[in-house]
Each structure stands twice: as C-alpha cells, then as structure tokens.
Amino acid sequence: MSIKNGVRNWRGRNFPPKKLSSRVQNSGYLYVPTPRGRKSIHRMVCTAWYGPPPHPKSECRHLNGRKRDNRPANLRWGTTAQNFRDRQRHEPRLKLNKKRVREIRHYLCDNIPFAKIAHMYNVGYHTIYLIAQGMTWRSENCGLTLTFRQWQRDFLPHVKEVSGDTLVRLSRKAKSH
C-alpha cells in the first residue's frame, strides 16, 4: 500500500500486484471490495502506518474532517468521543433551518434545478428532492405556501395532496390506471 499508487493486492510471487479500485460508501468513506466484504481504506492506512487499533473499539479519526483524505498524516487511532469532537469541529451540525428551507422552496417555484440548489446550500441532491416532495420540513412556516403546492402539482405529477399537509407518492401501478 502506498499513498501515490493506491491500495494493491499482492497476488503471489509470479504475478505483479494489482491495483484495487476504490469505491465510495453511502457514508462518504472510501473502501475496496474484497472477496470477504468491504475494507475501509482509512482503517487499512491507519493500521499500516500506526499498527493495529490499540483497543477493539478504537476508531480511525480524520484529523482534517475530510472523509476521502486518507493520508497517514491525516489519520490517527482514537476513541469514539475524540472522533465525535473532531466531527463537531469540522462539520456544521445543522445545514438547513426554516429560513433556508423557505428560500429553497422559492427557488423550486422559480424552476431552479435541484442540483444547483443543492450546491448553493451545500446539501445533497436527495435532500432537495425530499423538500420538493414535502417529505421533510413539512410545517407551514417552512414555505409550504399555496404557490409551492401549485408548483408541486404542476412539476411533480407523482405526488398528490391528501388531507391538507400530508403528501403521498403514487405507485407506478396507480398512475397507469
């Protein structure tokens, strides 16, 4: 394993090492698939440079808060509490609030693309999608206005209004009938 060349699999004495392709977990961490399951790259690097975890429940900490930065200088073994403090220091706890969700709903009514809004607010595309569907941030003071409801009916045909605030997604079977 080297920083410049990535993670390699040693295939035996007669074959050169093969570079393993890394993938991204849903949590944002890199891993390599193996026949026995996934191996987190940050834990492999930490083990290679600093030895095995000092305790069975030790966690690999990213000192700069970037989940894909797996340089040995950025990784250390630590406790769950230390890792939690690192996350608090590097990640804002709440990216959205009622005011920002109201703004997002105004952008949606103006037909700004989901991806652009997600980039503007540093959230995922799916977060904007859920806000657009009315599946999150449902209270009235979060911008669930009549204008927004009309936009939902016009641009999200698979969503229908049921008893005021509650929205349900129609199944494909129900839409075809």
N, C-alpha and C positions, 0 to 999 in steps of 0.2 A: 504494500500500500504506500503510495506516495501522494503528496499534495498536487504536484503537476500532472501526474499520469493517472490519477484516479484510483479506484479500487480494482484490483486484479485478482483473478482466480488462478491459483497455481495448479496446472492440470497434470503434473507429473514431470519426470526427468526428461522425456523425449519431446515434449511439447512446450512451446513458449507460453508464458502467462497470457491469459485472455482478459481484456478489459471488460468489466461488467457494466452494463448500462444502469444508470440510476433513474429512479422514478420519484415522484412527489406523493407523499401520503396526503390524505384529506386534511391532516393537521398542519401541513406545510413543511414537514421534515422530509429529508431525502432518505431513500432506502434502496437496497439492492435485493431483487428477488433471488432466493436460493431454493434448492430442492426441499429444504426443511422449513421454508417460510421466509418471511421478510427479515432483513437485518438492517437496523438503523445505522446509517453511515456515521453520524456523530458519536454513537456509542462505540463503533469499531475504531474510529480515530482516537477517541479518548483512551480506550483500552490499549491500543498500540503505543501511544506516547506516554501514558501515565500509569499503565498497569491495570489490573482488574479493579473493579469497584471496591472501595475499602469496606463497604457494608452491603449486604444483599439489597437493601432498599435505596442505595445511593442513586442519584440521578445525574445525568450529564448536563451541565449548565452551559448555555451560550452566553458568554460574558457581554457581548455587544447587542444581544437581543435578536440577532438575525438568524432565523432557523436554518437557512441554507449556507451559512458561513461555517464550514467545518474545518477551518484551520486549527492546528493544535494550540496556537496562541490564544484562540477564542474559546477553547473548551476546558472545563475543569470538572472533576467529580465534586458533588456537593449533596446537601440534604434537600429534602422537599421544601423546607422553609427557605433555604437560600435561593432555590430555583424560583419560588414564588415571589420573593423580594426582587429578584432580577426581572421577572416579568412585569411586576408593578412599576419598576423604574423605567422600563423600555416601552411598554405598551400602554396607551391611554385606556383607562377602564371602560369609558363609555364614548363611543364614536358618534352616536346619534342621540339627539334629545328631541323634545316635542317641536321646538322651533325648526330644527334642521329637517325633520320629517315633513313639516308643513311646506318648507321650501322645496323638498324633493317632490312632493305631490304637485306643487305649482309647475315644476319643470316637466313632470309627466304630462300634465294637461297641455303644456306647450309642445308636446311631442319630441322632447329631447331624448335621444337614445339611452336605453338603460345603461349601457357600458360607459357612456360619457358621464352620466350622473354618478355611477359607482366610482369612477376615477376622481370626480370632483370631491366626493365625500370620503374617499379612502375606505370604501367598503366593497364587498363582493357584489358581483352582478346579481347573484341569487337573492341577496338582501333587498336590492331594489325591486326585483321581481316580486318578492313576498309583500313588500309595501304596496306595490301596484295592485296586487290581488286583494289587498285588505286582510291578509292573513296575519300580519303583525302591525303593531301601532294602530289599534282599532278605535281608540277613543275619539270623540268629536273634536277635542281641542288639538288634535294632531293633523288637521287638514282634511278630514273626511267631509268635504263640502258637497253641495249638490253638483257643482261643476265637476268635481273629481268623480262622483258617482256616474255622471253622464259620460265622462271620458272612459270609465271602466266599461260601461255598456257598449260604447262605440268601438273601442280598441281591444278589449279583451272579451271576445264573444263566448269563451268557455267559462266565464264567471257570470253568475246571475245573483241578483239580490233576493234574499229570502228574509222576511220579517225584519226589515229595518237594517240593523248593523251587520247581521250575520251574512257571510258570503260563502257559497259552496261552489266547488268546481264540478262541472258536469262531466260525466264519463263520456268516452267516445261513443259508446253504445247509445247513451241517452241523447247525444247530439244528433245522431243519424236518424232518429225517429221523429 
